């Protein structure tokens, strides 16, 4: 039986540079419950280290949390990646550690890059600037995410920075991706003009770095359950499954 899920597929935590210290695991889960969000995707910049804590807290609260990251490719294109298994996230983190360009973080400028436990005790601090690029191309990132069984989606394709549109000038019709994400600022006119929905399925996320933004750009998913395998089927429209940004349902 197919069910409807409301998902915010682009959420940052206290770990992300230039983010908010209010984006603790407890605050994120509290906001999600208040806003009736069924699925959250934790997508910090080039790191998965906060995911497992939020995933466990979500499980206890009845909210599905996918782990992942917002990676920055060699082309300076931001892309979202999603997994739902902690062991896979650990393997992907090793890959991120290997390929992140090593630029020392400046906490006074970019903020402290820490990850915390459920009680907000600091578990560790990332010394390298997480908004730097990976020394991997778009295609290489896609290949690694798929090797690990994840989902890959270029982020905020409508934005004039750090996107396919800004870096390549357009969204290639043959882009290696499972989906394309639109930002809260994308309009129906933009989507129709550029024909993005004809290239890949569209998804939406809040890109929340602050609690009040969480849930402001949602995706409606029709699936049998809230797992990544079902998400892949929904992106392909298998047997009545489907994916649509809520703003396209108006």
C-alpha positions in Angstrom: 0.0 0.0 0.0 1.3 3.4 -0.9 1.5 6.2 1.6 2.1 10.0 1.5 5.2 11.4 3.2 6.1 15.0 3.6 9.9 15.5 3.4 12.4 18.3 3.9 15.4 17.0 1.9 18.0 19.6 2.6 18.6 20.3 6.3 21.9 21.5 8.0 23.0 21.1 11.6 25.2 22.9 14.1 28.1 21.3 12.2 27.7 23.3 9.0 29.9 26.4 8.5 28.1 29.8 8.8 25.2 27.9 10.4 23.2 28.4 13.6 24.1 26.9 17.0 20.3 26.5 17.3 20.5 23.6 14.8 21.1 21.0 17.4 19.7 17.5 16.9 17.1 18.1 19.6 15.9 21.4 18.1 15.8 19.9 14.6 13.6 16.9 15.7 11.4 19.2 17.8 10.8 21.5 14.8 10.1 18.6 12.5 7.4 17.2 14.9 5.8 20.6 15.3 5.7 21.1 11.5 4.4 17.5 10.8 7.4 16.5 8.7 7.7 12.7 8.1 11.2 12.6 6.6 14.3 14.7 7.1 17.5 14.6 5.2 20.6 15.8 7.1 22.9 17.3 4.6 25.8 19.2 6.2 28.6 20.5 3.9 31.0 17.8 3.0 30.4 15.9 6.2 28.2 13.1 7.6 29.4 13.2 11.2 26.2 14.6 12.7 23.9 12.2 10.9 23.9 9.2 13.2 22.8 11.2 16.3 19.9 12.9 14.4 18.9 9.6 12.8 18.6 7.9 16.2 16.7 10.8 17.8 14.4 10.8 14.8 13.8 7.1 15.2 12.7 7.5 18.8 10.5 10.4 17.9 8.8 8.6 15.0 10.5 10.7 12.3 12.6 9.1 9.5 16.0 10.7 9.1 18.1 10.1 6.1 21.8 10.8 6.5 23.9 12.4 3.8 25.8 15.5 2.8 25.8 18.6 0.6 29.0 18.0 -1.3 30.9 20.5 -3.3 32.4 19.1 -6.4 35.6 20.1 -8.2 33.4 22.3 -10.5 32.1 24.1 -7.3 28.7 22.6 -7.8 26.8 21.7 -4.7 25.1 18.3 -4.8 22.9 16.4 -2.3 23.5 12.8 -1.4 21.3 10.5 0.6 21.8 7.2 2.5 19.8 5.5 5.3 22.4 3.2 6.7 24.9 4.3 9.4 27.6 1.9 8.2 27.3 3.3 4.6 27.6 6.8 5.9 30.8 5.9 7.7 32.3 4.5 4.5 31.2 7.6 2.6 32.8 9.8 5.3 36.1 8.1 4.7 35.8 9.1 1.0 35.0 12.7 2.0 38.0 12.8 4.3 40.2 11.6 1.5 39.1 14.1 -1.2 38.2 17.3 0.8 40.7 20.0 -0.2 42.6 20.7 3.1 42.1 24.4 4.0 42.2 25.2 7.7 38.9 26.5 9.1 38.8 30.0 10.6 36.3 29.6 13.4 36.2 33.4 14.1 35.0 33.9 10.4 33.2 30.7 9.4 32.1 29.5 12.8 33.0 26.4 14.9 32.6 23.2 12.9 31.5 20.8 15.8 29.2 17.8 16.0 27.3 17.0 19.2 25.4 14.3 21.0 21.8 14.3 21.9 22.5 16.4 25.0 24.5 18.9 22.9 27.9 17.8 24.3 30.6 18.4 21.7 31.9 15.1 20.3 34.5 16.5 17.9 35.5 19.4 15.8 36.4 19.5 12.1 39.7 21.4 11.5 39.3 21.6 7.7 37.0 24.1 6.1 33.9 22.1 5.1 32.6 24.5 2.4 35.8 23.9 0.4 35.6 21.7 -2.7 36.3 18.0 -3.1 39.0 17.1 -5.5 36.4 15.0 -7.4 34.4 15.9 -10.5 30.6 15.7 -10.7 30.8 12.4 -12.5 33.2 10.9 -10.0 30.9 12.0 -7.1 27.9 10.5 -8.8 29.8 7.2 -9.3 30.9 6.9 -5.7 27.4 7.7 -4.3 25.9 5.1 -6.6 28.6 2.5 -5.7 27.4 2.8 -2.1 23.8 2.6 -3.0 22.8 6.2 -2.4 20.8 8.9 -4.2 22.6 11.9 -5.9 20.9 15.2 -6.7 22.5 18.5 -7.8 21.4 21.1 -5.3 19.4 24.4 -5.8 19.7 24.3 -9.6 18.0 27.7 -9.8 20.5 29.6 -7.7 23.1 31.9 -9.2 25.9 30.5 -7.1 27.3 27.0 -6.4 24.8 25.3 -8.8 24.7 23.7 -12.2 23.2 26.9 -13.6 25.9 29.2 -12.2 28.9 27.0 -12.8 28.0 25.4 -16.2 25.5 27.9 -17.4 22.7 25.4 -17.8 21.5 22.0 -16.5 22.9 19.4 -19.0 20.1 17.2 -20.3 22.3 14.1 -19.9 23.4 15.0 -16.3 24.4 11.9 -14.2 21.9 12.3 -11.4 18.8 10.8 -9.8 17.0 14.0 -9.3 17.4 17.8 -9.3 16.7 20.0 -6.3 15.0 23.4 -6.5 15.5 26.0 -3.8 12.7 27.9 -2.0 13.2 30.7 -4.4 12.4 28.7 -7.6 9.2 29.7 -9.3 6.8 27.8 -11.5 7.8 30.1 -14.4 11.5 29.3 -14.0 10.8 25.6 -13.9 8.7 25.7 -17.0 11.0 28.1 -18.9 14.1 25.9 -18.4 12.3 22.6 -18.7 14.1 21.2 -15.6 11.3 18.7 -14.8 11.8 17.1 -18.3 15.5 16.4 -17.4 15.1 14.7 -14.0 12.5 14.4 -11.3 12.5 17.5 -9.1 12.8 17.5 -5.3 12.7 20.4 -2.8 14.4 21.2 0.5 14.6 24.1 2.8 18.4 24.4 2.9 17.7 25.3 6.6 20.6 26.6 8.6 18.2 28.1 11.1 15.3 26.4 12.9 12.6 28.7 11.6 13.4 27.8 8.0 13.0 24.1 8.4 10.1 22.8 6.4 9.7 25.9 4.2 10.3 24.0 1.0 8.9 20.5 1.1 8.7 17.4 -1.2 5.7 15.1 -1.3 6.6 11.5 -1.6 4.3 8.6 -2.5 6.0 5.3 -1.4 5.3 2.1 0.5 7.8 3.0 3.2 10.3 5.8 4.1 13.4 4.0 3.0 16.0 5.0 0.4 15.2 2.0 -1.8 11.6 3.2 -2.0 12.8 6.7 -2.7 14.7 5.4 -5.7 11.5 3.7 -6.9 9.5 6.9 -6.4 12.0 8.9 -8.4 11.4 6.4 -11.3 7.7 6.4 -10.8 7.5 2.7 -10.2 4.1 1.2 -9.7 2.3 4.4 -8.8 5.1 5.8 -6.6 6.0 9.4 -7.1 7.9 12.5 -6.1 6.8 16.2 -6.4 7.8 19.4 -4.7 4.8 20.8 -2.8 5.0 24.1 -4.6 4.2 22.3 -7.9 1.0 20.9 -6.3 -0.6 24.3 -6.0 
